[in-house]
Amino acid sequence: MSVRVRRVYEDPEPADGLRVLVDRLWPRGVSKDAAHVDEWPKDLTPSAELRRWYHAGEGSYEEFAARYEDELAAPGASELLDGLRESARTGPVTLLTSSKDPGRSHAAVLARLLEEA
């Protein structure tokens, strides 16, 4: 299973496979053509409340990850996550984010959950 996280601002690569935007909002300054996004499952993104809480610096990344995992256990998000797992079993999946630090973002949490399955 090949899952990786990249910034949406980086040029697409042939090894990307399925390119999935995992941000709730479309990234600034990137056209849809240039992004080469195959899927945009908004229900897999953290809630607005959780994003605001984390970006306000009120908690640790570890707590953010735990709260986000709780959100992903909800029926709609859980089904989308299962579908993404199936895609990852059949070929490479690249999770795209506009986060400045993808390794400490919701995309990294998603990648870990996909690789654990």
C-alpha positions as CSV (number, residue, x, y, z in Angstrom):
1,M,0.0,0.0,0.0
2,S,1.4,3.3,-1.0
3,V,0.1,6.5,0.6
4,R,1.9,9.8,0.7
5,V,1.3,13.4,1.7
6,R,2.3,16.3,-0.5
7,R,1.5,20.0,-0.7
8,V,-1.0,20.8,-3.4
9,Y,1.4,23.6,-4.6
10,E,3.9,21.0,-5.7
11,D,3.9,19.9,-9.3
12,P,2.1,16.6,-10.0
13,E,4.3,13.5,-10.5
14,P,3.6,10.3,-12.3
15,A,4.1,8.3,-9.0
16,D,1.2,10.3,-7.3
17,G,-1.4,7.8,-8.5
18,L,-4.8,8.9,-7.2
19,R,-4.6,12.6,-6.1
20,V,-7.0,13.4,-3.3
21,L,-7.4,16.9,-1.9
22,V,-8.0,16.6,1.8
23,D,-8.6,20.3,2.7
24,R,-12.1,21.6,3.2
25,L,-11.4,24.8,1.3
26,W,-9.8,25.0,-2.2
27,P,-6.2,26.2,-1.9
28,R,-5.5,29.8,-2.8
29,G,-3.7,30.5,-6.0
30,V,-4.1,27.0,-7.5
31,S,-6.3,26.5,-10.5
32,K,-8.3,23.3,-10.7
33,D,-6.4,22.3,-13.9
34,A,-3.0,22.8,-12.3
35,A,-3.9,20.9,-9.2
36,H,-4.8,17.7,-11.0
37,V,-7.1,16.6,-8.2
38,D,-9.0,13.3,-8.8
39,E,-11.1,13.4,-5.7
40,W,-12.1,16.0,-3.1
41,P,-14.0,14.3,-0.2
42,K,-14.8,17.3,2.0
43,D,-16.4,15.0,4.7
44,L,-12.9,13.6,5.4
45,T,-11.6,17.0,6.5
46,P,-11.6,18.1,10.1
47,S,-14.6,20.1,11.3
48,A,-14.4,23.9,11.3
49,E,-14.4,23.8,15.1
50,L,-11.5,21.4,15.3
51,R,-9.5,23.3,12.8
52,R,-10.0,26.6,14.7
53,W,-9.1,25.0,18.0
54,Y,-5.9,23.5,16.6
55,H,-4.8,26.6,14.7
56,A,-5.4,28.8,17.8
57,G,-2.7,26.8,19.6
58,E,-5.0,25.6,22.3
59,G,-3.8,22.0,22.2
60,S,-1.1,19.7,21.1
61,Y,-0.8,17.9,17.7
62,E,-1.4,14.6,19.5
63,E,-4.7,15.8,21.0
64,F,-5.7,17.2,17.6
65,A,-5.0,13.9,16.0
66,A,-7.0,12.0,18.6
67,R,-10.0,14.4,18.2
68,Y,-9.7,14.1,14.4
69,E,-9.7,10.3,14.6
70,D,-12.9,10.6,16.6
71,E,-14.5,12.7,13.9
72,L,-13.4,10.1,11.3
73,A,-15.3,7.4,13.2
74,A,-18.6,9.1,12.3
75,P,-20.7,7.1,9.7
76,G,-20.2,9.4,6.7
77,A,-16.5,10.0,7.2
78,S,-15.9,6.3,8.1
79,E,-17.4,5.2,4.7
80,L,-15.2,7.7,2.8
81,L,-12.1,6.5,4.7
82,D,-12.9,2.9,3.8
83,G,-13.3,3.9,0.2
84,L,-9.9,5.6,0.2
85,R,-8.4,2.5,1.9
86,E,-9.7,0.4,-1.1
87,S,-8.1,2.8,-3.5
88,A,-4.8,2.6,-1.7
89,R,-4.9,-1.2,-1.9
90,T,-5.1,-1.0,-5.7
91,G,-2.5,1.7,-6.3
92,P,-0.7,4.7,-5.0
93,V,-2.7,7.5,-3.3
94,T,-1.4,11.0,-2.7
95,L,-3.1,13.1,-0.1
96,L,-2.9,16.8,-1.0
97,T,-3.0,19.6,1.4
98,S,-2.2,23.3,1.5
99,S,-0.8,23.0,5.1
100,K,2.6,24.5,5.6
101,D,3.6,21.5,7.7
102,P,2.0,18.5,6.1
103,G,3.7,16.1,8.6
104,R,1.8,17.7,11.5
105,S,-1.5,18.1,9.8
106,H,-4.7,16.2,9.3
107,A,-3.3,14.8,6.1
108,A,-0.6,13.0,8.1
109,V,-3.3,11.5,10.4
110,L,-5.2,10.3,7.4
111,A,-2.1,8.8,5.8
112,R,-1.3,6.9,9.0
113,L,-4.9,5.6,9.3
114,L,-4.8,4.4,5.7
115,E,-1.5,2.7,6.1
116,E,-2.6,0.9,9.3
117,A,-5.4,-0.8,7.6
